[in-house]
Amino acid sequence: MRPLVLLIVACLLPGCGQKTVKSISFHEQIQPILKSQCVKCHGTEIARGKIVLTTYESMMNSRTAKGKKPLVVAQEPAKSWLYIVCATNQPHYRMPPDTSTVVALTKEQLQLLSKWIEGGAKEN
Ligand code: HEC
């Protein structure tokens, strides 16, 4: 009984159940990730693969080398190369590259990215 009671009490607290609908902010949550883990190689001076991740606009205008696919398709993380290359378990195309000193994205960061895309990938 006790764990169930705790669960019910926890769900009466303010904020319970709202986490899933809370929208992710590009400026506050996504851009800091890009800045710390991507811009070193995808900036305005060094733009590997011609991909520039310094601003929302430059990210939206960047395309993959193969097939010129968009990096972000609103509501579709599985079609968004920005997310695909970070979430893949294929080391040969995962970003940031294993060979770099830049640390890989954490599960939490990947989740933020995925939820932001699912929520419409807005410049918010
Ligand atoms: C240490 C340098 C480095 C870092 C850091 C880095 N990248 Fe890259 N990235 C590259 C290089 C080099 C390429 C060019 C593709 C290739 O030739 O492998 C590339 C290509 C890409 C591509 C295009 C892939 C394609 O199929 O054309 C995407 C998307 C990408 N990076 C996203 C990111 C994201 C998002 C981050 C941050 C989480 C990031 N990268 C961090 C070096 C880096």
Residues whose N, C-alpha, C, O or C-beta is under 5 A from the ligand:
A	BS01	HEC	Q37 C38 K40 C41 R48 G49 I51 R63 T64 A65 K66 W81 L82 V85 M95 P96 P97 S100 V102
